[in-house]
Amino acid sequence: MAQAFAIIHGANLVKAFSAGSRPSGIVNPKAIKAMSELNYDLSKHESKSTQQFADTSFEYVITMGCGDQCPFIPATHRLDWDIPDPRNMESLEFNKIRDLIETKVIDLLKEI
């Protein structure tokens, strides 16, 4: 969802990538539904591993609460947003996390 919000709000400013330390191989259907409520088709995204980016250097790397399990990816700036994983949340709580992610992305884009 963070990548989607970076595309929505900062397409001319940044190129965003999203990956997980333990990807499931599918984009969470709840995330697809939550983003469709905002008229964004997340089903076109892919579930990717952070290992795909191990040899890539970024300006910003944002983690979302993976703590010590986060693999190292070279970056000029590293931020941990410590956002709860909404995977097992009901729709209302899931959408609160979606909205929190959107706010964090917008704030970062303003900072950049």
C-alpha angles and dihedrals in degrees: 000000000000091000090050092051090048088054093046097046104024110026092132093044108043144019108222132199129188128204140154134224089228107020118190094214093245133073108249108261089218089058091049090052094045092051093044086061085064092046094254121129105220091169088085090065123090132226104245136182124235086232088075088067100041093112095041125094119214136192090226131019116187121194123192106213105305091133115186092356093070112111116228115260116178113250141156090223127028123191131177113204093186093214118171115249105252094197095114098032126113117251097267094051091040090055091050088058090046090053092046090053090050091052092049092049092049091049091050092048090053089051093050 
